[in-house]
Amino acid sequence: MRVLTYKDEDDYREKQIKMGTEGFRDKSVWVTDLEIKTICDYIKQQGIKISKGVCHGVRLGTEVRDFRNMLDADIIGTDICPLVSSVENVIVHDFHYVKEGWINSFDFIYSNSLDHSNRPKECLESWFSCLTENGRCFIEWTVSDDDIDSSFSYADCFGASSEEYKKLINEVGSVVDTISIPSNKGGTIVFVCKKRGEDV
């Protein structure tokens, strides 16, 4: 497990905004249609009820739009880059922090951006605090998240194996299932998680 150390929080924000701005202007999208569809199919097959959710680290808001449509739910997105203020249903926000009114309020949380956290355990604690009793958090891991040459950069600041991801999640909540999705990223696993100590 590797976590990049920054000079301070301003340095972290500056680096994240720099990468976010570049990706926004390049219209770079990491999530795929197959991943979104597979997660939505899983939710429907499992009978998980979703009325309100949040996606963290969304850049162009692709996942927000698609999850809203496929789940017919009130889903918003967050991103640290100020350019996202122009994207529908997306707010400028650092996902390490919890906004007022979010505690115990989301049935659904999704992110493929945990690798952009310089404090991944604290980040997960914030996310899990926002889940409802029966809510589920979907956290994406790809092979590149464990490849220091292709993933670990000035903004991709957290790298770990899938087992290390799972162990870290279980320190905060509980991994109740995994979804394997074929992808051009070398393989994608989505960890399906819930608050610790609650029945599945």
C-alpha atoms as a printed R data frame, in Angstrom:
    type eleno elety resid chain resno       x      y       z
1   ATOM     1    CA   MET     A     1   0.000  0.000   0.000
2   ATOM     2    CA   ARG     A     2   1.415  3.369  -1.027
3   ATOM     3    CA   VAL     A     3   0.188  6.854  -0.110
4   ATOM     4    CA   LEU     A     4   1.817  9.987  -1.491
5   ATOM     5    CA   THR     A     5   2.622 12.644   1.092
6   ATOM     6    CA   TYR     A     6   1.913 16.270   0.198
7   ATOM     7    CA   LYS     A     7   3.363 19.402   1.775
8   ATOM     8    CA   ASP     A     8  -0.056 20.351   3.117
9   ATOM     9    CA   GLU     A     9  -3.743 20.324   2.207
10  ATOM    10    CA   ASP     A    10  -3.348 23.252  -0.174
11  ATOM    11    CA   ASP     A    11  -0.689 21.298  -2.077
12  ATOM    12    CA   TYR     A    12  -3.017 18.279  -2.256
13  ATOM    13    CA   ARG     A    13  -5.926 20.375  -3.539
14  ATOM    14    CA   GLU     A    14  -3.725 22.146  -6.080
15  ATOM    15    CA   LYS     A    15  -2.477 18.848  -7.542
16  ATOM    16    CA   GLN     A    16  -5.976 17.322  -7.671
17  ATOM    17    CA   ILE     A    17  -7.447 20.407  -9.315
18  ATOM    18    CA   LYS     A    18  -4.622 20.436 -11.868
19  ATOM    19    CA   MET     A    19  -5.337 16.846 -12.933
20  ATOM    20    CA   GLY     A    20  -9.093 17.406 -12.792
21  ATOM    21    CA   THR     A    21  -8.821 20.470 -15.001
22  ATOM    22    CA   GLU     A    22  -6.726 18.605 -17.561
23  ATOM    23    CA   GLY     A    23  -9.174 15.689 -17.573
24  ATOM    24    CA   PHE     A    24 -12.188 17.979 -17.782
25  ATOM    25    CA   ARG     A    25 -10.794 19.821 -20.784
26  ATOM    26    CA   ASP     A    26  -9.751 16.551 -22.468
27  ATOM    27    CA   LYS     A    27 -13.232 15.115 -21.713
28  ATOM    28    CA   SER     A    28 -11.502 12.177 -20.043
29  ATOM    29    CA   VAL     A    29 -13.944  9.598 -18.644
30  ATOM    30    CA   TRP     A    30 -12.725  6.645 -16.572
31  ATOM    31    CA   VAL     A    31 -16.013  4.869 -15.894
32  ATOM    32    CA   THR     A    32 -17.443  2.678 -18.686
33  ATOM    33    CA   ASP     A    33 -21.016  2.009 -19.794
34  ATOM    34    CA   LEU     A    34 -20.494 -1.683 -18.958
35  ATOM    35    CA   GLU     A    35 -19.450 -0.896 -15.383
36  ATOM    36    CA   ILE     A    36 -22.475  1.305 -14.786
37  ATOM    37    CA   LYS     A    37 -24.871 -1.218 -16.334
38  ATOM    38    CA   THR     A    38 -23.338 -4.112 -14.387
39  ATOM    39    CA   ILE     A    39 -23.667 -2.263 -11.078
40  ATOM    40    CA   CYS     A    40 -27.269 -1.277 -11.861
41  ATOM    41    CA   ASP     A    41 -28.129 -4.875 -12.830
42  ATOM    42    CA   TYR     A    42 -26.596 -6.080  -9.554
43  ATOM    43    CA   ILE     A    43 -28.634 -3.560  -7.530
44  ATOM    44    CA   LYS     A    44 -31.858 -4.650  -9.231
45  ATOM    45    CA   GLN     A    45 -31.096 -8.372  -8.918
46  ATOM    46    CA   GLN     A    46 -30.317 -7.977  -5.206
47  ATOM    47    CA   GLY     A    47 -33.470 -5.947  -4.611
48  ATOM    48    CA   ILE     A    48 -31.524 -3.034  -3.149
49  ATOM    49    CA   LYS     A    49 -33.764  0.023  -2.835
50  ATOM    50    CA   ILE     A    50 -32.116  3.247  -3.973
51  ATOM    51    CA   SER     A    51 -33.767  6.634  -3.604
52  ATOM    52    CA   LYS     A    52 -30.831  8.947  -2.908
53  ATOM    53    CA   GLY     A    53 -27.135  8.649  -3.701
54  ATOM    54    CA   VAL     A    54 -23.816 10.321  -4.367
55  ATOM    55    CA   CYS     A    55 -20.905  9.586  -6.705
56  ATOM    56    CA   HIS     A    56 -17.500 10.932  -5.658
57  ATOM    57    CA   GLY     A    57 -14.802 12.191  -8.019
58  ATOM    58    CA   VAL     A    58 -16.988 12.422 -11.102
59  ATOM    59    CA   ARG     A    59 -15.276 15.039 -13.305
60  ATOM    60    CA   LEU     A    60 -17.709 15.231 -16.291
61  ATOM    61    CA   GLY     A    61 -20.582 13.654 -14.341
62  ATOM    62    CA   THR     A    62 -21.083 10.672 -16.674
63  ATOM    63    CA   GLU     A    63 -21.821  8.243 -13.839
64  ATOM    64    CA   VAL     A    64 -24.185 10.691 -12.161
65  ATOM    65    CA   ARG     A    65 -26.301 11.046 -15.293
66  ATOM    66    CA   ASP     A    66 -26.336  7.316 -16.063
67  ATOM    67    CA   PHE     A    67 -27.003  6.118 -12.513
68  ATOM    68    CA   ARG     A    68 -29.821  8.679 -12.171
69  ATOM    69    CA   ASN     A    69 -31.418  7.344 -15.351
70  ATOM    70    CA   MET     A    70 -30.891  3.622 -14.769
71  ATOM    71    CA   LEU     A    71 -31.803  3.622 -11.067
72  ATOM    72    CA   ASP     A    72 -34.486  6.330 -11.305
73  ATOM    73    CA   ALA     A    73 -33.017  7.894  -8.173
74  ATOM    74    CA   ASP     A    74 -31.902 11.299  -6.898
75  ATOM    75    CA   ILE     A    75 -28.134 10.986  -7.350
76  ATOM    76    CA   ILE     A    76 -25.623 13.820  -7.218
77  ATOM    77    CA   GLY     A    77 -21.894 13.949  -7.857
78  ATOM    78    CA   THR     A    78 -18.891 15.619  -6.255
79  ATOM    79    CA   ASP     A    79 -15.516 16.671  -7.566
80  ATOM    80    CA   ILE     A    80 -12.764 18.889  -6.174
81  ATOM    81    CA   CYS     A    81 -12.226 20.667  -9.507
82  ATOM    82    CA   PRO     A    82 -14.109 24.009  -9.731
83  ATOM    83    CA   LEU     A    83 -14.921 23.415 -13.420
84  ATOM    84    CA   VAL     A    84 -17.564 20.849 -12.437
85  ATOM    85    CA   SER     A    85 -19.826 23.628 -11.190
86  ATOM    86    CA   SER     A    86 -21.074 23.774 -14.793
87  ATOM    87    CA   VAL     A    87 -22.125 20.103 -14.764
88  ATOM    88    CA   GLU     A    88 -25.741 19.274 -13.946
89  ATOM    89    CA   ASN     A    89 -26.269 17.608 -10.531
90  ATOM    90    CA   VAL     A    90 -22.563 17.922  -9.616
91  ATOM    91    CA   ILE     A    91 -21.107 20.072  -6.824
92  ATOM    92    CA   VAL     A    92 -17.561 21.219  -6.085
93  ATOM    93    CA   HIS     A    93 -16.539 19.312  -2.955
94  ATOM    94    CA   ASP     A    94 -13.562 17.501  -1.394
95  ATOM    95    CA   PHE     A    95 -14.787 13.945  -0.827
96  ATOM    96    CA   HIS     A    96 -12.825 13.570   2.426
97  ATOM    97    CA   TYR     A    97 -15.425 15.738   4.133
98  ATOM    98    CA   VAL     A    98 -19.102 15.315   4.940
99  ATOM    99    CA   LYS     A    99 -21.536 18.091   4.135
100 ATOM   100    CA   GLU     A   100 -24.244 19.065   6.586
101 ATOM   101    CA   GLY     A   101 -27.270 16.792   6.251
102 ATOM   102    CA   TRP     A   102 -25.381 13.908   4.645
103 ATOM   103    CA   ILE     A   103 -24.942 11.675   7.704
104 ATOM   104    CA   ASN     A   104 -27.016  8.457   7.322
105 ATOM   105    CA   SER     A   105 -28.730  9.881   4.237
106 ATOM   106    CA   PHE     A   106 -27.492  7.991   1.141
107 ATOM   107    CA   ASP     A   107 -28.723  4.568  -0.007
108 ATOM   108    CA   PHE     A   108 -26.055  4.511  -2.695
109 ATOM   109    CA   ILE     A   109 -22.446  5.702  -2.937
110 ATOM   110    CA   TYR     A   110 -20.175  5.023  -5.908
111 ATOM   111    CA   SER     A   111 -16.576  5.989  -6.615
112 ATOM   112    CA   ASN     A   112 -13.706  4.958  -8.834
113 ATOM   113    CA   SER     A   113 -11.561  7.713  -7.311
114 ATOM   114    CA   LEU     A   114 -10.295  6.341  -3.997
115 ATOM   115    CA   ASP     A   115  -6.849  6.334  -5.625
116 ATOM   116    CA   HIS     A   116  -7.050 10.147  -5.484
117 ATOM   117    CA   SER     A   117  -7.236 10.165  -1.687
118 ATOM   118    CA   ASN     A   118  -4.179 11.033   0.367
119 ATOM   119    CA   ARG     A   119  -6.051  9.856   3.469
120 ATOM   120    CA   PRO     A   120  -7.931  6.773   2.228
121 ATOM   121    CA   LYS     A   121  -9.080  5.456   5.608
122 ATOM   122    CA   GLU     A   122 -10.407  8.862   6.660
123 ATOM   123    CA   CYS     A   123 -12.047  9.155   3.259
124 ATOM   124    CA   LEU     A   124 -13.826  5.815   3.667
125 ATOM   125    CA   GLU     A   125 -14.937  6.767   7.180
126 ATOM   126    CA   SER     A   126 -16.593  9.860   5.739
127 ATOM   127    CA   TRP     A   127 -18.298  7.895   2.981
128 ATOM   128    CA   PHE     A   128 -19.594  5.155   5.282
129 ATOM   129    CA   SER     A   129 -20.957  7.723   7.740
130 ATOM   130    CA   CYS     A   130 -23.282  8.893   4.967
131 ATOM   131    CA   LEU     A   131 -24.808  5.470   4.253
132 ATOM   132    CA   THR     A   132 -28.304  4.653   5.415
133 ATOM   133    CA   GLU     A   133 -28.872  1.485   7.448
134 ATOM   134    CA   ASN     A   134 -29.427 -0.604   4.321
135 ATOM   135    CA   GLY     A   135 -27.289  1.513   2.005
136 ATOM   136    CA   ARG     A   136 -24.499  0.182  -0.179
137 ATOM   137    CA   CYS     A   137 -21.190  1.715  -1.218
138 ATOM   138    CA   PHE     A   138 -19.636  0.594  -4.516
139 ATOM   139    CA   ILE     A   139 -15.867  1.146  -4.687
140 ATOM   140    CA   GLU     A   140 -13.989  0.397  -7.883
141 ATOM   141    CA   TRP     A   141 -10.491 -1.105  -7.998
142 ATOM   142    CA   THR     A   142  -8.538 -1.796 -11.182
143 ATOM   143    CA   VAL     A   143  -5.240 -3.544 -11.856
144 ATOM   144    CA   SER     A   144  -3.610 -0.167 -12.505
145 ATOM   145    CA   ASP     A   145  -4.379  0.830  -8.901
146 ATOM   146    CA   ASP     A   146  -1.598 -1.583  -7.906
147 ATOM   147    CA   ASP     A   147   0.820 -0.592 -10.671
148 ATOM   148    CA   ILE     A   148   3.236  2.084  -9.498
149 ATOM   149    CA   ASP     A   149   4.383  2.833 -13.052
150 ATOM   150    CA   SER     A   150   0.963  3.446 -14.591
151 ATOM   151    CA   SER     A   151  -1.093  4.765 -11.691
152 ATOM   152    CA   PHE     A   152   0.917  6.377  -8.900
153 ATOM   153    CA   SER     A   153   1.392 10.010  -9.924
154 ATOM   154    CA   TYR     A   154   1.237 13.539  -8.524
155 ATOM   155    CA   ALA     A   155  -2.566 13.201  -8.239
156 ATOM   156    CA   ASP     A   156  -3.162  9.417  -8.215
157 ATOM   157    CA   CYS     A   157  -1.810  9.342  -4.697
158 ATOM   158    CA   PHE     A   158  -3.061  6.029  -3.262
159 ATOM   159    CA   GLY     A   159  -2.014  2.678  -4.669
160 ATOM   160    CA   ALA     A   160  -2.823 -0.783  -3.330
161 ATOM   161    CA   SER     A   161  -3.620 -4.357  -4.304
162 ATOM   162    CA   SER     A   162  -7.222 -5.564  -4.382
163 ATOM   163    CA   GLU     A   163  -6.612 -7.449  -1.121
164 ATOM   164    CA   GLU     A   164  -5.235 -4.292   0.503
165 ATOM   165    CA   TYR     A   165  -8.300 -2.362  -0.696
166 ATOM   166    CA   LYS     A   166 -10.544 -5.012   0.812
167 ATOM   167    CA   LYS     A   167  -8.645 -5.025   4.109
168 ATOM   168    CA   LEU     A   168  -8.805 -1.237   4.361
169 ATOM   169    CA   ILE     A   169 -12.534 -1.179   3.607
170 ATOM   170    CA   ASN     A   170 -13.125 -3.843   6.269
171 ATOM   171    CA   GLU     A   171 -11.374 -1.673   8.841
172 ATOM   172    CA   VAL     A   172 -14.135  0.886   8.382
173 ATOM   173    CA   GLY     A   173 -17.136 -1.045   7.055
174 ATOM   174    CA   SER     A   174 -17.757 -4.465   5.544
175 ATOM   175    CA   VAL     A   175 -17.222 -5.846   2.066
176 ATOM   176    CA   VAL     A   176 -20.303 -7.985   1.435
177 ATOM   177    CA   ASP     A   177 -19.702 -8.879  -2.207
178 ATOM   178    CA   THR     A   178 -17.501 -8.209  -5.212
179 ATOM   179    CA   ILE     A   179 -18.427 -7.641  -8.834
180 ATOM   180    CA   SER     A   180 -15.842 -8.556 -11.480
181 ATOM   181    CA   ILE     A   181 -16.134 -6.596 -14.715
182 ATOM   182    CA   PRO     A   182 -14.056 -7.235 -17.837
183 ATOM   183    CA   SER     A   183 -12.406 -4.032 -18.986
184 ATOM   184    CA   ASN     A   184  -9.572 -2.569 -20.997
185 ATOM   185    CA   LYS     A   185  -8.114 -1.445 -17.658
186 ATOM   186    CA   GLY     A   186  -6.718 -4.928 -17.134
187 ATOM   187    CA   GLY     A   187  -9.615 -6.065 -14.991
188 ATOM   188    CA   THR     A   188 -12.008 -4.239 -12.684
189 ATOM   189    CA   ILE     A   189 -13.371 -5.262  -9.302
190 ATOM   190    CA   VAL     A   190 -16.179 -3.354  -7.631
191 ATOM   191    CA   PHE     A   191 -16.349 -3.880  -3.876
192 ATOM   192    CA   VAL     A   192 -19.925 -3.856  -2.591
193 ATOM   193    CA   CYS     A   193 -19.810 -2.521   0.958
194 ATOM   194    CA   LYS     A   194 -22.065 -1.697   3.885
195 ATOM   195    CA   LYS     A   195 -21.754 -0.210   7.331
196 ATOM   196    CA   ARG     A   196 -20.078 -2.512   9.814
197 ATOM   197    CA   GLY     A   197 -22.184 -4.602  12.147
198 ATOM   198    CA   GLU     A   198 -25.408 -4.517  10.138
199 ATOM   199    CA   ASP     A   199 -27.159 -7.472   8.546
200 ATOM   200    CA   VAL     A   200 -26.853 -7.903   4.802
